[in-house]
Amino acid sequence: MTTDFDSVLGAVGPRLKALRAQRSLTLSEVSAASGVSVSTLSRLESGQRRPNLELLLPIAQLYGVPLDDLVGAPPTGDPRIHLRPIEHNGITAIPLTRRPGGVQAFKMVLAGDARGSEPDLQVHEGYEWLYILNGSLRLVLGDNDFVLGPGEAAEFDTHTPHWFASANGKPVELISLFGQQGERMHVRARPQRGGRTGTPPSASL
C-alpha cells in the first residue's frame, strides 16, 4: 500500500511539469499566479517536495484541471485527457463531465444542416442550459422562436416543447448543461423576428 501511495505521489511532479510546459509558462509566472514560491514549485516538479492539498489546490485552479487529475496522473506525466465524442445526425457531443448523475455538461457542435429547418419539438424530463460559443442557434420553445449568438445563453424546463438547430445553415458550437435540479439562472435571448419578443422560460439548473 505504501509503495502504491508513493507511486501516485511520484507521478504528480511530471504531471505538473508537463502542464506548465503545455501552457508555455515559466516557474515565475506560475508562482505569481498561484502564490506558491518558485523554489517550492521546482521541488514539486522534480519530486523533491512531497505534494499536499494546500499546494496543489491553487495550482490545479490555475491550470484549470480537476485536483484528482494531478494526483491520479500517469507516471509519464501525459497531460492529455481523452474524451469520447458522441456523433448522431450531424451533431457531435463531447462529454465534459466524468461522473454519473447530477448536472451533465457537453460541448456540442451542430453541422449546418443538422436537424433540418423544420422544428420537431420534443419534451422530456429535466432542465437544460445552453451557452453559444460560435455561430447562430435557432431555439424554439413552445410558441416562441429565438436566435442566439456567441455569448448568449438560455435555460428552460424541458417539459416545454423545444427544438434547436443552426439558424443560418452554418456550424454552431455551444455548451449544454443538462440536469434535474440546481441553481436558477435568468438570461435573455434575442427573438428571431420582430413579431415575437420575450425571454425563454427560466428553469433551475
Order of alpha helices (4+ residues) and beta strands (2+ residues): alpha-alpha-alpha-alpha-alpha-alpha-beta-beta-beta-beta-beta-beta-beta-beta-beta-beta
